[in-house]
Amino acid sequence: MSKVTSQSNIESSHQFAIRVYYEDTDAGGIVYYANYLKFFERARTEWLRKIGINQEIFLQQRLGFVVRKVEMDNIASAKLDDLLKVSSSIVTLKRASLVFQQQITNQAMRVLCTATIRIACVDFSQNKPCAIPELILGAFKRVS
């Protein structure tokens, strides 16, 4: 495991805002727990986009990232129309995987949900883990 020091001009964490819509809630107007995973995914994807990683290009090369492990703690509930903030940071960066620490807070800055998510790089043509391409690894090193 390696933790790479961040450069001062690159964000070492990312913030992403998400509004809770009716489709995100259960019959009681509370965010359905599995939707937090979708919120975390959107935040990671937007962060990758922001640092110049276009996942579509790598998919064309039959490479991609898959979730290997999730540890999630649901602390409090988000509700319909809440404006949430998803914070993401890379806590571990290896040659073929990385670990994100993510949390969701509401408008009152109350932590609603936290997660530690291990992502693996996979060669889809062989359906096996592979090294993260240097272009992506370099971008991750700049932000971790």
C-alpha positions in Angstrom: 0.0 0.0 0.0 1.2 3.5 -0.7 -0.1 6.8 0.1 1.3 9.4 -2.3 1.7 13.0 -1.1 -0.5 15.5 -2.9 0.8 18.4 -5.0 -0.5 21.8 -3.8 -2.2 22.7 -7.1 -4.3 19.5 -7.3 -7.3 18.7 -5.2 -6.7 15.8 -2.8 -10.4 15.4 -2.3 -13.5 16.1 -4.2 -16.9 17.5 -3.3 -20.0 16.7 -5.3 -23.6 18.0 -4.7 -26.6 15.8 -5.2 -30.3 16.7 -4.7 -32.6 14.0 -3.4 -35.4 13.3 -5.9 -38.6 11.4 -5.4 -37.1 8.4 -7.3 -34.3 8.2 -4.7 -36.7 7.6 -1.8 -38.8 4.9 -0.3 -42.5 5.2 0.5 -41.7 7.3 3.5 -39.8 9.9 1.7 -36.4 8.6 3.0 -33.5 7.8 0.8 -33.4 4.1 0.1 -30.1 2.8 1.5 -28.8 1.3 -1.8 -29.1 4.8 -3.5 -26.2 6.0 -1.3 -24.0 3.7 -3.3 -25.2 5.4 -6.5 -24.4 8.8 -5.0 -20.9 7.6 -4.1 -20.5 6.2 -7.7 -21.6 9.5 -9.3 -19.2 11.4 -7.1 -16.2 9.2 -8.0 -17.1 9.4 -11.7 -17.3 13.2 -11.7 -14.0 13.4 -9.8 -12.3 11.2 -12.5 -13.8 13.4 -15.2 -12.6 16.6 -13.4 -9.0 15.2 -13.3 -9.1 14.3 -17.0 -9.9 10.6 -16.9 -12.4 9.7 -19.6 -13.6 6.3 -18.7 -15.2 5.7 -22.1 -11.7 5.7 -23.7 -10.5 3.0 -21.4 -13.7 1.0 -21.9 -12.9 1.0 -25.6 -9.6 -0.6 -24.7 -11.5 -3.2 -22.6 -10.2 -1.7 -19.3 -12.3 -0.5 -16.4 -12.8 -0.1 -12.7 -15.0 -2.4 -10.7 -16.0 -2.2 -7.0 -14.3 -5.0 -5.2 -15.4 -4.2 -1.6 -17.7 -1.8 0.2 -17.9 -1.0 3.9 -20.8 1.4 4.4 -22.2 2.9 7.6 -25.7 4.4 7.4 -25.8 6.9 10.3 -28.8 9.1 9.6 -31.4 9.5 6.9 -31.6 11.9 3.9 -35.0 13.0 2.8 -36.8 14.2 -0.3 -35.4 17.5 -1.6 -32.3 17.5 0.7 -29.2 18.9 -0.9 -26.4 16.5 -0.1 -22.6 16.8 -0.4 -20.6 13.8 -1.3 -16.9 14.1 -0.2 -14.4 11.7 -1.7 -10.7 11.1 -1.1 -8.2 8.4 -2.1 -6.7 6.8 1.0 -4.8 3.9 -0.6 -3.3 3.7 -4.1 -1.8 0.4 -5.3 -0.7 -0.7 -8.8 -4.0 -2.4 -9.6 -6.4 -1.0 -7.1 -7.3 2.0 -4.9 -9.4 2.7 -1.9 -11.7 5.7 -1.6 -13.1 7.1 1.6 -16.4 8.8 1.0 -19.0 10.5 3.1 -22.4 12.1 2.5 -23.5 15.1 4.6 -26.7 17.1 4.5 -27.3 20.9 4.4 -26.7 21.1 8.2 -23.3 19.3 7.7 -24.6 16.3 9.5 -22.8 13.1 8.3 -25.5 10.7 7.0 -23.4 7.9 5.5 -19.8 6.9 5.2 -18.1 4.3 3.0 -14.7 2.8 2.3 -14.8 1.5 -1.3 -12.0 -0.6 -2.8 -11.8 -0.3 -6.6 -9.9 -2.7 -8.8 -8.7 -2.2 -12.4 -9.8 -5.0 -14.7 -8.9 -6.1 -18.1 -12.4 -7.1 -19.5 -11.0 -9.1 -22.4 -9.5 -11.5 -19.9 -11.8 -10.8 -17.0 -8.8 -10.4 -14.7 -7.3 -7.7 -12.5 -4.6 -5.7 -14.2 -2.3 -2.8 -13.5 -3.8 0.7 -13.7 -2.6 2.3 -16.9 0.2 4.8 -16.3 -1.9 7.8 -17.5 -4.6 7.1 -14.9 -2.1 6.1 -12.2 -0.3 9.4 -12.7 -3.6 11.4 -12.4 -4.4 9.4 -9.2 -1.0 10.1 -7.7 -1.4 13.8 -8.3 -4.7 13.9 -6.3 -3.9 11.3 -3.5 
